[in-house]
Amino acid sequence: MRKDVRILLVGEPKVGKTSLIMSLVSEEFPDEVPLRAEEITIPADVTPERVPTHIVDYSEAEQSDEQLYQEISKANVICIVYSVNNKKSIEKVSVIYICAHNERLYYRVPLILVGNKSDLVEHSSMETILPIMNQYQDIETCVECSAKNLKNISELFYYAQKAVLHPTGPLYCPEEKELKPSCIKALTRIFKVSDLDNDGILNDNELNFFQRTCFNTPLAPQALEDVKNVVRRNMNDGVKDNGLTLKGFLFLHTLFIQRGRHETTWTVLRRFGYDDDLELTQEYLFPVIKIPPDCTTELNHNAYLFLQSVFDKHDKDRDCALSPDEVKDLFKVFPYMPWGPDVNNTVCTNDQGWITYQGYLSQWTLTTYLDVQRSLEYLGYLGYSIIYEQESQAAAITVTRNKRIDLQKKQTQRSVFRCNVLGARGSGKSGFLQAFLGKNLQQQRRIREDHKSLYAISTTYVYGQEKYLLLHEVMPDFDFLSEADLACDVVCLVYDINNPRTFEYCAKVYKQYFIDSKTPCVVIAAKSDLHEVRQHYSLSPQDFCRKHKLHPPQPFTCNTTDALSKDIYTRLTTMAMYPHARLRCMCTCNRCTYCLCQNLLKLELLRNIKAQLRRVVFNRHMAQADLKNSTFWLRASVGATVCAVLGFAMYRALLKQR
């Protein structure tokens, strides 16, 4: 909506242009009228639409044609004034000023015909003016007034202001007597956003929510019924199951415009983010959000609740997955299809290849993490700020704390962690990503080349907390790794155990970019179902990891018919969450101190001792004699000794690793 309105008055000499302006300002007819009135500004607080209004007079005696064209180019609305008692001035309206308007203006400006001096005649000039109005679509309306007796003076400038703030042109075609396609498209989106249960009908609750959202007041039950009765009388399919259909909704707005209540439709359009050209504004789609360095963006709890409601709204068969038709229906409120076929290989899908509920949320999480502006745009199309009554979509975004602070405090509140997967070509990176989505090698071979994705995202559970792990496959170009390729929470270095030339790339990348970094690194020994060959590198992968104090290479394969394990991905998420925790071991060698301690803790004897101790301490009804049993105390002594030895061993291991 415009911040101010500029009204230009033009017309033949002596038709009363200046008198109209002076009568409006002084509220009385002036005794002496100058050739031209100075530009005046009416403050916002005294105008009906609460918008500052500038009124400019034009005098042929004092100004040139060039000055006229300059004023026309700056005007938001042009009032063409004629005298109702002067046929020559009426003819000039069509011959001179409208022609000049069409020739000199490069954009459409509404016109208002003003018949002044109505006090001098007893008849109306509308019969003469109507052919002109039908000839030029830019003419919004015609007002007959009198500067002398102040008739319709305020109404004239109100209509002029209204023609700018609530123009008819973008909404309605008077020749066809129907809404324009762009208006129908905008109102259809508004209907679908307001249809909270997606049944194609606005029930009473949805109509009341719509009314309250746009006009800050609900409709009384009788008023709702009256609205539906109006639609019933004029349309057969405008009301269904006592609710308003899309056809009925469009009919109501057509009726508003035909009755001169354009402001009603414009209020609805602007509330849902549209500008004067019926395009969603940049301010609506892309609200300002500040993201400091080393911070990431995530969806907050309310945003996930909203997205869940959108999913439920379109999952008509209630199978917790979106079929292709359901996805198309969901994105009908978008001007384009935002998800391509690669999304089905970025998130989890069901056996039919349809995006599951978890995959749907994962894709939104990915978009918010990688491109928050795109996420804001998508939420705008879905009407998040309207449905949740927020100032903008920015209310759906959480900007996380600086990563350095997380490292200092050794804790994080983030929910999304990024793992960059690096490796030589053909080492198994893509297989590692797709296995995270539950796809084995046989399923991966069915993926078309143009449908492949460099990302995979899903959930893992770390100590009972649900977290998102985002895997990003980095293209193998050692000399040109960008900051984005290196910025992550954990790194996977993948090599093929059956290809002797793949580990060298991992070793060089680690030594070049990560050896002095605080980012945790994990070496993945991919294709572990194949025969392992000696790598063409000075150190074996095991020796390399030992030398650089990395976890031993983790065997991995997706060439199996069994359900793929997610243990390695949980470990990656854990390392991303707690990069400072160096004690945690990922191997099963049964030789290192950590593994020996873990095996001791799992001994049957120790478990029995711990169970016996619990029974003694927490069983209040234990007999006194049991406490004096010598066998019990012997077991307790042995258990305490074992615990002491284990504690000392783990302490030594911690010191050694530090």
C-alpha positions in Angstrom: 0.0 0.0 0.0 1.3 3.4 -0.9 2.7 5.7 1.7 1.2 8.8 0.2 -1.1 9.9 -2.7 -0.5 12.6 -5.3 -3.6 14.0 -7.0 -3.3 16.2 -10.1 -6.2 18.4 -11.3 -6.3 19.3 -15.0 -8.9 20.8 -17.3 -9.9 23.8 -19.4 -9.5 27.3 -18.0 -12.4 28.6 -15.9 -13.9 25.1 -15.1 -13.2 25.6 -11.4 -10.0 23.5 -10.6 -8.5 26.0 -8.2 -11.9 26.7 -6.6 -12.3 23.0 -5.8 -9.0 22.9 -4.0 -9.6 26.1 -2.0 -13.2 25.1 -1.1 -11.8 21.8 0.3 -9.1 23.5 2.4 -11.2 26.5 3.7 -14.6 24.7 3.7 -16.1 27.7 2.0 -16.3 29.1 -1.5 -13.4 31.7 -2.0 -14.3 35.3 -2.9 -11.2 35.7 -5.0 -9.6 32.8 -6.9 -6.0 32.9 -8.1 -4.9 31.5 -11.5 -3.3 28.5 -9.8 -3.3 27.1 -6.2 -0.1 26.1 -4.6 0.5 22.5 -3.9 -1.1 21.5 -0.6 -0.6 18.5 1.7 -3.4 17.0 3.7 -2.0 15.2 6.8 -2.7 11.5 7.2 -4.8 11.8 10.4 -7.5 13.8 8.6 -7.9 11.6 5.6 -10.2 8.5 5.5 -7.5 6.1 4.5 -4.9 7.6 6.9 -2.5 8.4 4.1 -0.8 11.8 3.5 -2.4 13.3 0.3 -0.7 15.9 -2.0 -3.1 18.0 -4.2 -1.5 19.7 -7.2 -3.2 22.3 -9.4 -2.4 22.9 -13.1 -2.9 26.3 -14.9 -2.6 26.5 -18.6 -2.0 30.3 -18.2 1.0 29.8 -15.9 2.5 26.5 -17.0 3.7 25.0 -20.2 2.8 21.7 -21.8 6.1 20.2 -20.8 5.4 21.1 -17.1 2.0 19.4 -17.6 3.6 16.2 -18.7 6.0 16.3 -15.8 3.2 16.7 -13.4 1.3 13.8 -15.1 4.3 11.5 -14.8 4.5 12.2 -11.0 0.8 11.9 -10.3 -0.9 8.8 -8.8 -4.3 9.9 -9.9 -5.5 12.5 -12.4 -8.8 14.4 -11.9 -10.0 15.8 -15.2 -12.3 18.7 -14.4 -15.0 20.0 -16.7 -17.9 22.3 -16.3 -21.3 20.6 -16.5 -22.8 23.7 -18.1 -20.2 23.9 -20.8 -20.4 21.3 -23.6 -17.1 22.6 -25.0 -15.2 21.6 -21.8 -16.8 18.2 -21.8 -15.7 17.6 -25.4 -12.1 18.7 -24.4 -12.0 16.0 -21.8 -11.9 13.4 -24.6 -10.0 15.3 -27.3 -7.2 16.8 -25.4 -6.5 15.5 -21.9 -7.2 11.8 -22.2 -5.2 11.7 -25.4 -2.3 13.5 -23.8 -2.5 11.1 -20.9 -2.3 8.0 -23.1 0.5 9.4 -25.3 2.8 10.7 -22.5 2.4 8.1 -19.8 4.4 4.9 -19.7 2.4 3.3 -16.9 -1.3 3.3 -16.0 -2.6 6.0 -13.8 -6.3 6.0 -12.8 -8.4 8.9 -14.0 -11.5 10.5 -12.4 -13.9 12.7 -14.3 -15.1 15.7 -12.2 -18.1 17.6 -13.3 -18.0 21.0 -11.5 -20.6 23.7 -11.2 -23.5 21.4 -10.7 -25.3 24.2 -8.9 -25.7 26.0 -12.2 -27.8 23.3 -13.9 -30.7 21.1 -13.0 -29.8 18.2 -15.2 -26.9 15.7 -14.9 -24.1 15.4 -17.5 -23.7 11.6 -17.0 -25.4 10.8 -20.3 -22.8 12.7 -22.1 -19.9 11.4 -20.1 -20.8 7.7 -20.1 -19.6 7.1 -23.7 -16.2 8.6 -22.7 -16.0 6.4 -19.6 -16.8 3.3 -21.7 -14.1 4.2 -24.2 -11.2 4.5 -21.7 -10.6 1.8 -19.2 -8.4 4.0 -17.0 -11.4 6.0 -15.9 -12.3 4.9 -12.4 -15.5 6.9 -11.9 -17.2 10.2 -12.5 -18.2 12.7 -9.8 -20.5 15.7 -10.2 -19.8 18.4 -7.6 -20.0 22.1 -6.8 -17.2 24.2 -5.4 -19.7 27.0 -4.6 -22.1 25.1 -2.3 -19.4 22.4 -1.3 -21.4 19.6 -2.8 -19.4 16.3 -3.1 -16.1 18.1 -2.5 -14.8 15.7 0.2 -16.2 12.8 -1.8 -14.3 13.9 -4.9 -10.9 13.7 -3.1 -11.9 10.5 -1.3 -12.7 8.8 -4.6 -9.4 10.1 -5.9 -7.5 8.7 -3.0 -9.5 5.4 -3.2 -8.6 5.1 -6.9 -4.9 5.0 -5.9 -5.1 2.9 -2.8 -7.9 0.5 -4.1 -7.8 0.6 -7.9 -10.3 -1.3 -9.9 -8.0 -1.9 -12.9 -6.0 -4.8 -11.5 -9.0 -6.6 -10.1 -11.9 -6.3 -12.5 -12.7 -6.2 -16.2 -15.8 -4.0 -16.7 -16.4 -5.1 -20.3 -16.5 -8.8 -19.3 -18.0 -8.0 -15.9 -15.7 -10.5 -14.2 -12.5 -10.7 -12.2 -9.2 -10.6 -14.0 -7.1 -13.8 -14.2 -4.4 -12.4 -11.9 -7.0 -11.5 -9.3 -8.6 -15.0 -9.5 -5.2 -16.6 -9.1 -4.5 -14.5 -6.0 -7.9 -15.1 -4.4 -7.6 -18.8 -5.1 -4.4 -19.0 -3.2 -6.0 -17.1 -0.3 -8.9 -19.5 -0.4 -6.6 -22.5 -0.2 -4.5 -21.1 2.6 -7.7 -20.3 4.6 -9.1 -23.8 3.9 -7.4 -25.3 7.0 -8.8 -28.8 6.5 -8.3 -28.8 2.7 -11.9 -30.0 2.0 -12.5 -27.4 -0.7 -15.1 -25.5 1.6 -14.7 -22.7 4.0 -16.8 -23.7 7.0 -18.1 -21.3 9.7 -14.9 -21.6 11.8 -12.7 -21.0 8.7 -14.8 -18.1 7.6 -14.6 -16.6 11.1 -10.8 -17.1 11.2 -10.6 -15.4 7.7 -12.7 -12.5 8.8 -10.8 -12.0 12.0 -7.4 -12.2 10.2 -8.4 -9.6 7.5 -10.7 -7.3 9.4 -9.9 -7.9 13.1 -13.5 -8.9 13.9 -15.5 -12.1 13.6 -18.8 -12.4 11.9 -22.0 -12.9 13.9 -23.8 -16.2 13.2 -26.6 -14.3 11.5 -24.2 -12.3 9.4 -22.5 -15.5 8.2 -25.8 -17.0 7.2 -26.7 -13.8 5.4 -23.5 -14.0 3.3 -24.2 -17.6 2.4 -27.8 -16.7 1.5 -26.6 -14.0 -0.9 -24.4 -16.6 -2.6 -27.2 -19.2 -2.7 -29.5 -16.8 -4.5 -27.0 -16.0 -7.2 -25.2 -19.4 -7.7 -26.1 -23.0 -7.6 -22.6 -24.3 -6.5 -21.5 -21.4 -4.4 -22.4 -23.1 -1.1 -21.9 -26.7 -0.3 -22.4 -28.6 3.0 -23.3 -25.2 4.5 -19.8 -23.9 3.6 -18.5 -21.5 1.0 -16.9 -23.0 -2.1 -14.1 -21.4 -4.2 -16.7 -20.3 -6.7 -18.8 -18.7 -4.0 -15.7 -17.0 -2.6 -14.8 -15.5 -5.9 -18.4 -14.4 -6.5 -18.5 -12.5 -3.2 -15.4 -10.5 -4.3 -16.9 -9.8 -7.7 -20.0 -8.5 -5.9 -17.9 -6.3 -3.7 -16.2 -4.7 -6.6 -19.4 -4.3 -8.6 -20.9 -2.4 -5.7 -17.9 -0.1 -5.4 -16.4 -1.8 -2.3 -13.0 -2.4 -3.8 -11.4 -1.7 -0.5 -12.8 -4.9 0.9 -11.0 -7.0 -1.7 -7.9 -5.0 -1.4 -7.8 -5.4 2.3 -7.9 -9.1 1.9 -5.2 -9.1 -0.8 -2.8 -6.9 1.2 -3.3 -8.9 4.3 -2.1 -11.9 2.4 1.0 -10.1 1.1 -0.1 -8.8 -2.3 1.0 -5.4 -3.8 -0.9 -3.2 -6.3 0.2 -5.5 -9.2 -1.2 -8.5 -7.4 2.3 -9.9 -6.8 3.5 -11.0 -3.4 5.7 -8.3 -2.1 9.4 -8.7 -1.3 8.8 -7.6 2.2 6.2 -10.3 2.7 8.3 -13.1 1.1 11.7 -12.1 2.4 11.5 -10.5 5.8 14.7 -9.2 7.3 16.6 -11.8 9.5 20.1 -11.2 10.8 22.4 -14.2 10.9 25.8 -13.6 12.5 28.9 -15.5 11.4 29.4 -19.1 12.6 25.6 -19.3 13.3 23.1 -21.6 11.6 19.4 -21.4 11.0 16.8 -23.9 12.1 13.0 -24.2 12.2 11.5 -23.7 15.7 8.8 -25.7 17.4 5.9 -23.6 16.1 7.2 -23.9 12.5 7.3 -27.7 12.8 3.8 -27.7 14.2 2.7 -25.6 11.2 4.4 -27.9 8.7 2.9 -30.9 10.4 -0.6 -29.4 10.0 0.2 -28.7 6.3 1.2 -32.3 5.9 -1.9 -33.6 7.6 -4.0 -31.3 5.5 -2.8 -32.8 2.3 -2.2 -36.5 3.3 -5.7 -37.4 2.3 -5.2 -41.2 2.4 -3.6 -41.0 5.9 -0.6 -43.2 4.9 2.0 -40.9 6.4 3.5 -40.2 3.0 2.8 -37.7 0.2 1.9 -39.2 -3.2 2.9 -37.2 -6.3 -0.7 -35.9 -6.6 -0.7 -34.9 -2.9 2.6 -33.1 -3.4 1.2 -31.2 -6.4 -1.9 -30.2 -4.3 0.3 -29.0 -1.5 2.3 -26.7 -3.8 -0.7 -25.3 -5.7 -0.3 -22.1 -3.6 3.2 -21.7 -5.0 3.9 -20.0 -8.4 6.3 -22.8 -9.3 7.1 -26.4 -8.1 9.8 -26.0 -5.5 10.8 -29.7 -5.1 12.4 -31.6 -8.0 12.9 -35.4 -8.4 16.2 -35.2 -6.5 14.2 -34.6 -3.2 13.1 -38.2 -3.3 16.9 -39.2 -3.1 17.6 -36.5 -0.4 15.1 -37.6 2.3 13.5 -40.8 3.4 10.7 -42.3 1.2 8.4 -45.3 1.5 8.5 -48.5 -0.6 6.7 -46.6 -3.4 9.2 -43.8 -3.5 6.9 -41.3 -1.9 8.1 -38.8 0.6 7.3 -39.8 4.2 6.3 -37.6 7.0 9.8 -37.7 8.4 11.3 -37.1 4.9 9.0 -34.1 4.5 10.2 -32.5 7.7 13.7 -33.3 6.8 13.5 -31.5 3.5 12.2 -28.4 5.2 15.0 -28.6 7.7 17.6 -29.0 4.9 16.2 -25.9 3.1 16.2 -23.8 6.2 19.8 -24.8 7.0 21.2 -24.3 3.6 19.1 -21.3 2.3 17.0 -19.6 5.0 15.7 -17.0 2.5 14.2 -19.8 0.3 12.6 -21.3 3.4 11.1 -17.9 4.3 9.7 -17.6 0.8 8.1 -21.1 0.9 6.6 -20.4 4.3 5.2 -17.1 2.9 3.4 -19.0 0.1 1.9 -21.4 2.6 0.7 -18.4 4.8 2.6 -19.2 8.0 2.6 -15.6 9.4 -1.2 -15.4 8.7 -2.2 -18.8 10.1 0.0 -18.4 13.2 -0.8 -14.7 13.5 2.9 -13.7 13.4 4.4 -10.5 12.1 6.4 -12.4 9.5 7.9 -15.8 8.6 11.0 -14.8 10.5 9.2 -15.8 13.6 9.5 -19.5 12.4 13.3 -19.3 12.4 15.8 -19.9 15.2 19.3 -18.5 14.7 21.6 -20.8 16.7 24.4 -19.7 19.0 27.9 -19.1 17.6 29.7 -22.4 17.3 32.7 -21.1 19.1 30.6 -20.5 22.2 29.3 -24.1 22.0 32.8 -25.3 21.9 33.8 -23.2 24.9 30.8 -24.3 26.9 31.1 -27.9 25.7 27.4 -28.1 25.0 25.0 -27.1 22.2 21.3 -26.5 21.7 21.4 -27.1 18.0 19.3 -29.7 16.3 20.9 -29.9 12.9 24.5 -31.1 12.3 26.4 -31.1 9.0 28.7 -33.8 8.0 30.8 -33.2 4.8 31.6 -36.5 3.0 34.9 -36.4 1.1 36.7 -39.0 -0.9 38.1 -39.9 -4.3 35.8 -40.5 -7.2 34.2 -43.9 -7.0 35.1 -44.4 -3.4 31.5 -44.9 -2.2 30.4 -41.5 -1.0 27.0 -41.6 -2.8 26.4 -45.1 -1.4 27.2 -43.8 2.1 24.6 -41.0 1.7 21.9 -43.2 0.3 22.4 -45.9 2.9 21.6 -43.2 5.5 18.1 -43.1 3.8 17.8 -46.8 4.1 18.6 -47.7 0.5 20.8 -50.6 -0.2 23.0 -51.0 -3.3 20.3 -52.7 -5.3 17.9 -49.8 -4.7 20.6 -47.2 -5.4 21.3 -48.7 -8.8 17.7 -47.8 -9.9 18.3 -44.1 -9.3 18.5 -42.1 -12.5 21.6 -40.0 -12.9 19.7 -36.7 -13.2 17.7 -37.5 -10.0 20.8 -38.0 -7.8 21.4 -35.6 -4.9 24.6 -34.4 -3.2 22.7 -34.2 0.1 21.0 -36.7 2.4 19.3 -35.7 5.6 17.4 -37.8 8.3 17.1 -38.1 12.0 19.3 -39.9 14.5 18.9 -40.3 18.3 21.8 -39.2 20.6 21.2 -40.0 24.2 17.4 -40.0 23.6 17.4 -36.7 21.8 16.2 -36.5 18.2 18.7 -34.7 16.0 19.1 -34.1 12.2 22.2 -35.2 10.5 22.9 -33.6 7.1 25.3 -35.4 4.9 26.9 -33.4 2.0 28.9 -35.1 -0.7 31.8 -32.9 -1.6 33.0 -33.3 -5.2 36.6 -34.7 -5.3 38.6 -31.6 -6.3 41.5 -31.4 -3.9 42.9 -28.1 -5.1 39.6 -26.2 -5.0 37.9 -27.0 -1.7 35.9 -23.9 -0.8 35.0 -22.6 2.6 31.6 -24.2 2.2 33.2 -27.6 1.6 35.2 -27.2 4.8 32.5 -25.6 7.1 30.8 -28.5 8.9 30.5 -30.2 12.3 32.1 -33.5 11.4 34.0 -34.8 8.4 33.8 -38.3 6.8 36.8 -39.4 4.7 35.7 -42.2 2.5 38.0 -44.7 0.7 37.3 -47.9 -1.1 39.1 -50.9 0.5 39.1 -52.6 -2.9 40.7 -49.7 -4.8 44.4 -49.1 -3.8 44.4 -45.5 -5.0 41.5 -44.1 -2.9 43.0 -43.7 0.5 45.8 -41.3 -0.6 43.1 -38.7 -1.4 41.7 -38.9 2.1 45.2 -38.7 3.7 46.1 -35.6 1.7 42.8 -33.8 2.4 43.2 -34.5 6.1 46.8 -33.2 6.2 46.0 -30.2 4.1 42.8 -29.0 5.7 41.9 -30.8 8.9 45.0 -31.8 10.8 45.0 -28.6 12.9 41.2 -28.2 12.8 38.9 -28.8 15.8 36.4 -30.5 13.5 36.2 -34.2 14.3 37.2 -36.5 11.4 36.2 -40.2 10.8 37.7 -42.5 8.2 35.2 -44.8 6.5 36.4 -48.0 4.9 33.7 -48.4 2.3 32.7 -51.5 0.4 33.8 -53.7 3.2 32.1 -56.6 1.7 34.8 -56.8 -0.9 38.4 -58.0 -0.6 40.7 -55.5 1.1 43.8 -54.5 -0.9 46.9 -52.7 0.2 46.6 -48.9 -0.3 49.2 -47.1 -2.4 50.3 -44.8 0.5 53.2 -44.7 2.8 51.0 -45.7 5.8 48.2 -48.1 6.0 44.8 -46.6 6.9 45.0 -48.1 10.4 48.6 -46.8 11.0 47.6 -43.4 9.6 44.6 -43.1 12.0 46.8 -44.2 14.9 49.5 -41.7 14.1 47.0 -38.8 13.9 45.0 -40.0 16.9 41.9 -40.7 14.8 39.4 -43.5 15.4 40.3 -46.6 13.4 38.7 -46.9 9.9 35.0 -47.8 10.2 34.0 -50.6 7.9 30.9 -49.9 5.8 28.9 -51.5 3.1 25.5 -51.0 1.6 25.6 -54.3 -0.5 23.3 -56.2 1.7 19.7 -57.4 1.7 19.4 -56.9 5.5 18.2 -53.7 7.1 21.0 -51.1 7.0 22.5 -50.2 10.4 22.4 -46.5 11.4 25.0 -46.9 14.1 27.7 -45.1 12.2 25.4 -42.2 11.6 24.5 -42.0 15.2 28.2 -41.9 16.1 28.8 -39.1 13.6 26.0 -37.1 15.1 27.4 -37.7 18.6 30.8 -36.5 17.5 29.3 -33.4 15.9 27.4 -32.7 19.1 30.4 -33.3 21.4 33.6 -32.5 19.4 35.5 -32.0 22.6 34.8 -35.5 23.9 37.9 -37.4 22.8 37.5 -40.5 25.1 34.7 -42.0 23.1 36.0 -44.9 21.0 34.3 -46.2 17.8 36.2 -49.4 17.3 35.6 -53.0 18.3 39.2 -54.1 18.4 39.1 -55.7 21.9 42.7 -54.5 22.3 42.6 -50.8 23.3 42.0 -49.7 26.8 38.5 -48.5 26.1 37.4 -51.7 24.6 38.9 -53.8 27.5 37.1 -51.5 30.0 33.9 -51.9 28.1 34.2 -55.7 28.0 35.0 -55.8 31.8 31.9 -53.7 32.5 29.8 -56.2 30.5 31.1 -59.2 32.5 28.3 -61.4 33.9 30.1 -61.4 37.4 30.1 -57.6 37.6 26.5 -57.4 36.5 25.5 -59.9 39.2 27.4 -57.9 41.8 25.8 -54.7 40.8 22.3 -56.3 40.9 23.0 -57.7 44.3 24.1 -54.3 45.6 21.0 -52.7 44.3 18.8 -55.2 46.0 20.6 -54.6 49.3 20.5 -50.8 49.1 16.9 -50.4 47.9 15.1 -53.4 49.4 13.9 -52.0 52.7 12.3 -55.3 53.7 15.6 -57.3 53.5 16.1 -59.5 56.5 18.9 -58.5 58.9 20.4 -61.9 58.5 21.0 -61.4 54.8 23.1 -58.4 55.6 25.4 -60.5 57.8 25.8 -63.2 55.1 29.6 -63.7 54.6 29.2 -64.7 50.9 27.4 -61.4 50.2 30.2 -59.3 51.7 32.8 -61.3 49.8 31.1 -60.6 46.5 30.7 -56.9 47.4 34.5 -56.7 48.2 35.4 -58.3 44.9 33.0 -55.9 43.1 34.5 -52.9 44.7 38.0 -54.0 43.8 37.0 -54.5 40.2 35.4 -51.1 40.0 38.6 -49.5 41.5 40.8 -51.3 38.9 38.5 -50.2 36.1 38.4 -46.6 37.2 42.2 -46.5 37.4 42.5 -48.0 33.9 40.1 -45.6 32.4 41.9 -42.7 34.1 45.2 -43.8 32.6 43.6 -44.1 29.2 42.1 -40.5 29.5 45.5 -39.1 30.4 47.2 -40.9 27.5 44.8 -39.5 25.0 45.1 -36.0 26.3 
